[in-house]
């Protein structure tokens, strides 16, 4: 992407919005007047299409009762598979390799239970010290279930600076003791992108299986799972994909592994034509559908139907381009407007290494986030001293970014944050 001209004036931001070919999508979302929502990397906003698809599913329940499993515009029995097919283009996979099911954590338990097969000297799982805690809990649990001590058998690559993980350090840790590698695609604090193609190649050259948690990347940037030969991936759909709080998650299984029996099976692991035979011998689905377990949570899947329509219209490449422009503009404004106020930009500056959010560090991060909320800006605090700001391409504007930075500047100049307690809320 060519470097964009920077102008700190509000007029320039407004002009950029006029030229934005994705600007019309903003009207598809429920935005509060006078507020700036910059927490789409934690929970995306509700779109009108998502609302409509949720209401349509409620209507199908009202109209069809139990017959809704096979009747209506979106028969429930096949909905997870159909949405997997719609999701596949966003992650560079074939339709059979993606299924919408479970939550990120249950799906991670599923894939680790399947792909972690310790043999001989290969008994350890490789992760890193900056990963999201839930992923580490899963890996620790799976090791204990196999009779291994997580203190010894979970290898966590160290960060050199507390923000980023160097890929060379990950590769160096891929020893002949490693059976499985599980990494994030984008780090939830710093927004650093890992080169999934490179790390997959390095792992496979050493005979190691590798998978990724893509919660902070799917919907914000393109992926090419099949081309990169990633073994598996999991992700939530309630962040950039705007599927709603507790929205059903997704997983990807490389088709070369379709012959494997999933580590955790249940009724919905069945091949569809065999499921109601009620046999005690499972006939697993012959694709990623086998990695389902229980009945789909239909009311939590429904908003994704409408949301994916928006992504098909907008196109993930155009969304990524605008996302990078927004975060670049935000960083330029921060450098220009907030000099000497104690802020440090903790995310990678290079476009190819930066995900969909800007990560600011400040000693007063907790209190600053509270002041931002009081002023109509929704940020995201991350311990110990991080402020995540995510201008989302579908519904945030350049003027949103300009307004947010000006409000932040005003908060700091007037020391508004000092009236708040320096303790985080129960939910940060």
C-alpha positions as CSV (number, residue, x, y, z in Angstrom):
1,X,0.0,0.0,0.0
2,X,1.3,3.4,-0.9
3,X,2.0,5.8,2.0
4,X,-0.9,8.1,2.6
5,X,-0.6,11.9,2.9
6,X,-1.1,13.1,6.5
7,X,-3.0,16.3,7.4
8,X,-4.0,16.8,11.0
9,X,-7.1,19.0,10.2
10,X,-10.7,17.8,10.7
11,X,-11.5,19.0,7.2
12,X,-9.0,16.5,5.8
13,X,-10.6,13.7,7.7
14,X,-14.1,14.7,6.4
15,X,-12.7,14.8,2.8
16,X,-11.3,11.3,3.2
17,X,-14.7,10.0,4.3
18,X,-16.2,11.5,1.2
19,X,-13.8,9.5,-0.9
20,X,-14.2,6.3,1.1
21,X,-15.9,3.6,-1.1
22,X,-16.9,1.7,2.0
23,X,-18.6,4.6,3.7
24,X,-22.1,3.5,2.9
25,X,-21.7,0.4,5.1
26,X,-21.7,2.7,8.1
27,X,-25.4,3.3,7.7
28,X,-25.9,-0.5,8.1
29,X,-24.9,-0.4,11.8
30,X,-26.5,1.0,15.0
31,X,-24.2,3.8,16.0
32,X,-24.9,6.2,18.8
33,X,-25.2,9.8,17.9
34,X,-22.1,11.8,19.1
35,X,-20.3,8.7,20.3
36,X,-17.2,7.0,18.9
37,X,-17.0,3.2,19.2
38,X,-13.5,1.9,19.1
39,X,-13.9,-1.6,20.7
40,X,-14.8,-3.6,17.6
41,X,-11.8,-5.9,18.3
42,X,-13.5,-7.0,21.5
43,X,-17.2,-6.9,20.5
44,X,-18.4,-5.6,17.1
45,X,-21.5,-3.5,16.8
46,X,-25.0,-4.8,15.7
47,X,-25.8,-4.4,12.0
48,X,-29.3,-4.1,10.6
49,X,-28.8,-7.3,8.6
50,X,-27.7,-9.2,11.7
51,X,-30.8,-8.0,13.5
52,X,-33.0,-9.0,10.6
53,X,-31.5,-12.5,10.4
54,X,-31.9,-13.0,14.1
55,X,-35.5,-12.0,13.9
56,X,-36.0,-14.2,10.9
57,X,-34.8,-17.2,12.8
58,X,-37.1,-16.4,15.6
59,X,-39.9,-16.3,13.1
60,X,-38.9,-19.7,11.7
61,X,-39.2,-21.1,15.2
62,X,-42.6,-19.4,15.6
63,X,-43.8,-20.6,12.2
64,X,-42.4,-24.1,12.0
65,X,-41.7,-25.4,15.5
66,X,-39.6,-28.5,15.4
67,X,-40.0,-28.6,11.6
68,X,-37.7,-25.7,11.4
69,X,-34.8,-28.2,11.4
70,X,-35.6,-29.0,7.8
71,X,-38.1,-26.3,6.6
72,X,-38.0,-22.6,6.0
73,X,-35.5,-20.3,4.3
74,X,-32.6,-21.4,6.6
75,X,-33.2,-25.0,7.8
76,X,-31.4,-25.3,11.1
77,X,-30.0,-28.8,10.6
78,X,-27.7,-27.6,7.8
79,X,-27.1,-24.0,9.0
80,X,-23.6,-24.5,10.5
81,X,-22.4,-26.1,7.2
82,X,-23.9,-23.4,5.1
83,X,-22.4,-20.6,7.1
84,X,-19.0,-22.4,7.0
85,X,-19.2,-22.2,3.2
86,X,-19.9,-18.5,3.4
87,X,-17.1,-18.0,5.8
88,X,-14.5,-20.0,3.8
89,X,-13.6,-17.1,1.4
90,X,-12.7,-14.9,4.4
91,X,-10.0,-17.4,5.5
92,X,-8.8,-18.8,2.1
93,X,-10.3,-22.3,2.6
94,X,-12.5,-24.6,0.6
95,X,-16.2,-24.8,1.9
96,X,-15.7,-28.2,3.4
97,X,-12.8,-27.1,5.6
98,X,-14.8,-24.6,7.7
99,X,-17.6,-25.1,10.2
100,X,-19.4,-22.6,12.4
101,X,-19.7,-24.3,15.8
102,X,-18.9,-24.0,19.5
103,X,-16.8,-21.2,21.1
104,X,-13.2,-20.4,20.6
105,X,-12.2,-22.2,23.8
106,X,-14.3,-25.4,23.2
107,X,-13.0,-25.5,19.6
108,X,-9.4,-25.1,20.8
109,X,-10.0,-28.0,23.2
110,X,-11.4,-30.0,20.3
111,X,-8.4,-29.4,17.9
112,X,-5.8,-29.9,20.6
113,X,-7.5,-33.1,21.7
114,X,-7.3,-34.2,18.1
115,X,-3.9,-33.0,16.9
116,X,-1.8,-33.4,20.1
117,X,-0.6,-36.9,19.8
118,X,2.6,-37.2,22.0
119,X,4.9,-40.0,20.8
120,X,8.4,-40.9,21.8
121,X,10.4,-37.8,22.5
122,X,7.8,-35.5,21.1
123,X,5.6,-34.7,24.1
124,X,5.6,-30.9,24.4
125,X,3.3,-28.2,23.1
126,X,4.8,-24.9,22.0
127,X,3.0,-21.6,22.7
128,X,4.2,-18.2,23.8
129,X,4.1,-16.0,26.9
130,X,1.9,-13.2,25.3
131,X,-1.0,-15.4,24.2
132,X,-4.5,-14.9,25.5
133,X,-4.9,-16.6,28.9
134,X,-7.8,-18.9,27.8
135,X,-5.6,-20.5,25.1
136,X,-2.9,-21.3,27.7
137,X,-5.5,-22.7,30.1
138,X,-6.7,-25.0,27.3
139,X,-3.1,-26.2,26.6
140,X,-2.5,-26.8,30.3
141,X,-5.7,-28.8,30.6
142,X,-5.0,-31.0,27.6
143,X,-1.5,-31.7,28.9
144,X,-2.8,-32.7,32.4
145,X,-5.5,-34.9,30.7
146,X,-2.6,-36.8,29.0
147,X,-0.7,-37.1,32.3
148,X,1.9,-34.5,31.6
149,X,3.0,-31.6,33.8
150,X,2.3,-28.3,32.1
151,X,5.2,-26.7,33.9
152,X,7.5,-29.0,31.9
153,X,5.6,-29.8,28.8
154,X,4.2,-26.4,27.8
155,X,7.0,-24.4,26.2
156,X,6.3,-20.7,26.1
157,X,8.4,-18.5,23.9
158,X,9.6,-15.4,25.7
159,X,9.1,-11.9,24.5
160,X,12.2,-9.7,24.2
161,X,10.4,-6.5,25.0
162,X,7.1,-7.5,26.6
163,X,5.1,-6.5,23.5
164,X,6.2,-8.6,20.6
165,X,7.3,-12.1,19.9
166,X,10.1,-12.5,17.4
167,X,9.4,-15.3,14.8
168,X,13.1,-16.4,14.9
169,X,12.6,-17.2,18.6
170,X,9.5,-19.3,17.8
171,X,11.3,-21.2,15.1
172,X,14.3,-21.8,17.4
173,X,11.9,-23.3,19.9
174,X,10.6,-25.9,17.4
175,X,12.8,-28.7,18.7
176,X,12.5,-32.4,18.3
177,X,10.6,-32.4,21.7
178,X,7.6,-30.4,20.2
179,X,4.5,-32.4,19.1
180,X,2.2,-29.4,18.5
181,X,2.5,-25.6,18.0
182,X,-0.5,-23.3,18.9
183,X,-0.1,-19.6,18.3
184,X,-2.2,-16.5,17.8
185,X,-2.4,-15.0,14.3
186,X,-2.5,-11.5,15.9
187,X,-1.5,-10.7,19.4
188,X,-4.5,-9.4,21.4
189,X,-2.5,-6.6,23.1
190,X,0.0,-5.3,20.7
191,X,-1.8,-6.2,17.4
192,X,1.4,-7.9,16.0
193,X,0.7,-10.2,13.1
194,X,2.6,-13.5,12.9
195,X,3.7,-14.7,9.5
196,X,1.5,-17.8,9.4
197,X,2.8,-19.1,6.1
198,X,6.5,-18.9,7.3
199,X,5.8,-20.5,10.7
200,X,3.7,-23.3,9.1
201,X,6.5,-24.1,6.7
202,X,9.1,-24.1,9.5
203,X,7.0,-26.4,11.7
204,X,6.2,-28.8,8.9
205,X,9.9,-29.0,7.9
206,X,10.5,-30.3,11.4
207,X,7.6,-32.8,11.4
208,X,5.4,-30.6,13.7
209,X,1.7,-29.9,13.4
210,X,0.7,-26.2,13.8
211,X,-2.5,-24.3,14.3
212,X,-3.6,-20.7,15.0
213,X,-6.1,-18.8,17.1
214,X,-7.4,-16.2,14.7
215,X,-9.8,-14.3,16.9
216,X,-8.1,-11.0,16.3
217,X,-7.6,-11.4,12.6
218,X,-10.6,-13.0,10.9
219,X,-12.8,-10.2,9.5
220,X,-10.0,-7.7,9.7
221,X,-7.5,-9.1,7.2
222,X,-7.3,-11.8,4.5
223,X,-6.1,-15.3,5.2
224,X,-5.0,-18.1,3.0
225,X,-5.2,-21.2,5.2
226,X,-5.3,-23.7,2.4
227,X,-2.4,-22.1,0.5
228,X,-0.3,-21.8,3.7
229,X,-1.1,-25.4,4.6
230,X,-2.1,-24.6,8.1
231,X,-3.2,-27.7,10.0
232,X,-6.1,-26.1,11.9
233,X,-7.4,-22.7,13.1
234,X,-10.1,-21.5,15.5
235,X,-11.7,-18.0,15.8
236,X,-14.6,-16.2,17.4
237,X,-17.2,-14.4,15.3
238,X,-18.3,-11.6,17.7
239,X,-15.3,-9.2,17.2
240,X,-14.7,-8.0,13.6
241,X,-17.4,-10.3,12.2
242,X,-20.1,-8.7,14.4
243,X,-22.1,-11.8,15.3
244,X,-23.1,-10.6,18.7
245,X,-22.1,-11.3,22.3
246,X,-21.5,-15.0,22.8
247,X,-21.9,-15.6,19.0
248,X,-21.0,-19.0,17.8
249,X,-17.4,-19.5,16.8
250,X,-15.7,-21.2,13.8
251,X,-12.9,-23.6,13.1
252,X,-10.9,-24.7,10.1
253,X,-9.5,-28.2,9.4
254,X,-7.1,-28.7,6.6
255,X,-8.7,-31.3,4.3
256,X,-5.6,-33.5,4.5
257,X,-6.7,-34.3,8.0
258,X,-10.3,-35.2,7.2
259,X,-9.4,-38.9,7.8
260,X,-8.7,-38.2,11.5
261,X,-11.4,-39.0,14.1
262,X,-11.9,-35.8,16.1
263,X,-10.6,-36.0,19.7
264,X,-14.0,-35.0,21.1
265,X,-17.1,-36.4,19.4
266,X,-20.8,-35.9,19.8
267,X,-24.1,-36.3,18.0
268,X,-23.4,-33.5,15.6
269,X,-20.1,-35.0,14.6
270,X,-22.2,-37.5,12.6
271,X,-22.5,-37.6,8.8
272,X,-25.8,-36.0,8.2
273,X,-27.5,-38.9,6.5
274,X,-26.5,-41.2,9.4
275,X,-27.2,-38.9,12.4
276,X,-30.8,-40.1,13.0
277,X,-30.0,-43.8,12.6
278,X,-29.3,-43.6,16.4
279,X,-26.5,-46.0,16.2
280,X,-23.9,-46.3,19.0
281,X,-21.1,-46.4,16.4
282,X,-20.4,-42.9,15.1
283,X,-20.1,-42.4,11.4
284,X,-18.3,-39.1,11.4
285,X,-18.8,-36.4,8.8
286,X,-16.2,-36.5,6.1
287,X,-15.2,-32.9,6.4
288,X,-14.8,-30.2,9.1
289,X,-18.4,-30.9,10.2
290,X,-17.1,-33.8,12.1
291,X,-15.6,-31.4,14.6
292,X,-19.0,-30.3,15.9
293,X,-20.2,-31.9,19.1
294,X,-23.6,-30.8,20.4
295,X,-26.7,-29.1,18.9
296,X,-25.9,-25.7,17.3
297,X,-26.8,-22.7,19.4
298,X,-29.2,-21.3,16.7
299,X,-30.1,-18.0,18.3
300,X,-26.4,-17.2,18.7
301,X,-25.6,-18.3,15.1
302,X,-28.5,-16.3,13.5
303,X,-26.9,-12.8,13.5
304,X,-23.9,-14.2,11.5
305,X,-26.2,-14.9,8.6
306,X,-26.8,-11.2,8.1
307,X,-23.3,-10.2,9.0
308,X,-21.6,-12.4,6.5
309,X,-23.8,-10.8,3.8
310,X,-22.1,-7.5,4.5
311,X,-18.6,-9.0,4.3
312,X,-19.5,-10.6,0.9
313,X,-20.5,-7.1,-0.3
314,X,-17.6,-5.2,1.1
315,X,-14.8,-7.7,0.3
316,X,-12.1,-8.6,2.8
317,X,-9.3,-7.0,0.7
318,X,-11.0,-3.6,0.6
319,X,-11.7,-3.9,4.3
320,X,-8.1,-4.6,5.1
321,X,-6.9,-1.6,3.0
322,X,-9.2,0.8,4.8
323,X,-8.3,-0.7,8.2
324,X,-4.7,-0.1,7.6
325,X,-5.4,3.5,6.5
326,X,-7.5,4.1,9.6
327,X,-4.9,2.8,12.0
328,X,-2.1,4.6,10.2
329,X,-4.0,7.8,10.4
330,X,-4.7,7.3,14.1
331,X,-1.0,6.7,14.8
332,X,0.0,9.8,12.8
333,X,-2.6,11.9,14.8
334,X,-1.3,10.5,18.1
335,X,2.2,11.4,17.2
336,X,1.1,14.9,16.2
337,X,-1.4,15.7,18.9
338,X,-0.2,13.8,22.0
339,X,3.5,14.6,22.1
340,X,4.9,14.8,25.7
341,X,1.8,13.3,27.3
342,X,3.3,10.0,28.2
343,X,1.9,7.8,25.5
344,X,3.8,5.0,23.8
345,X,2.6,3.2,20.6
346,X,3.1,-0.4,21.4
347,X,1.9,-2.0,18.2
348,X,4.1,-2.7,15.1
349,X,4.3,0.4,12.9
350,X,4.8,-1.6,9.7
351,X,1.5,-2.3,7.8
352,X,2.4,-5.9,7.1
353,X,2.9,-6.6,10.9
354,X,-0.1,-4.7,12.3
355,X,-3.5,-6.1,12.8
356,X,-6.7,-4.1,13.1
357,X,-6.1,-2.0,16.3
358,X,-3.7,0.5,17.8
359,X,-2.2,-0.3,21.1
360,X,-1.3,2.6,23.4
361,X,0.6,2.3,26.6
362,X,0.3,4.8,29.5
363,X,0.9,4.6,33.2
364,X,-2.6,6.0,33.7
365,X,-4.3,3.7,31.2
366,X,-7.1,2.6,33.5
367,X,-8.2,6.1,34.4
368,X,-7.8,7.4,30.9
369,X,-10.1,4.6,29.6
370,X,-12.7,5.7,32.1
371,X,-12.4,9.3,31.1
372,X,-12.7,8.3,27.4
373,X,-16.0,6.5,28.1
374,X,-17.3,9.5,30.0
375,X,-16.6,11.6,26.9
376,X,-18.4,9.2,24.5
377,X,-15.4,7.2,23.3
378,X,-15.4,3.4,23.9
379,X,-11.9,2.0,24.1
380,X,-10.6,-1.3,25.6
381,X,-8.3,-1.5,28.6
382,X,-5.8,-4.3,28.8
383,X,-3.7,-4.9,31.9
384,X,-1.2,-3.7,32.9
385,X,-1.2,-0.3,31.1
386,X,-2.7,-0.8,27.7
387,X,-5.4,1.1,25.7
388,X,-6.6,-0.7,22.6
389,X,-8.3,1.5,20.0
390,X,-9.9,-0.3,17.0
391,X,-11.2,1.8,14.2
392,X,-13.3,-0.8,12.3
393,X,-13.4,-0.5,8.5
394,X,-17.1,-1.3,8.2
395,X,-18.5,1.4,10.5
396,X,-15.8,3.7,11.7
397,X,-14.8,6.9,9.8
398,X,-11.7,9.0,9.5
399,X,-13.7,11.7,11.4
400,X,-14.3,9.2,14.2
401,X,-10.5,8.8,14.5
402,X,-10.0,12.6,14.5
403,X,-12.6,13.1,17.1
404,X,-11.3,10.3,19.4
405,X,-7.8,11.7,19.4
406,X,-9.0,15.2,20.0
407,X,-11.0,14.0,23.0
408,X,-8.0,12.1,24.3
409,X,-5.9,15.3,24.0
410,X,-8.5,17.2,25.9
411,X,-8.6,14.6,28.7
412,X,-4.9,14.8,29.1
413,X,-4.6,18.6,29.0
414,X,-7.4,19.0,31.5
415,X,-6.2,16.0,33.6
416,X,-9.8,14.7,33.6
417,X,-8.6,11.1,34.3
418,X,-7.4,12.1,37.8
419,X,-11.0,12.1,39.1
420,X,-11.3,8.3,38.6
421,X,-10.0,5.5,40.7
422,X,-6.9,3.7,39.4
423,X,-8.6,0.3,39.6
424,X,-10.2,-1.6,36.7
425,X,-13.8,-2.7,36.6
426,X,-14.7,-6.4,37.0
427,X,-15.0,-6.6,33.2
428,X,-12.3,-4.5,31.5
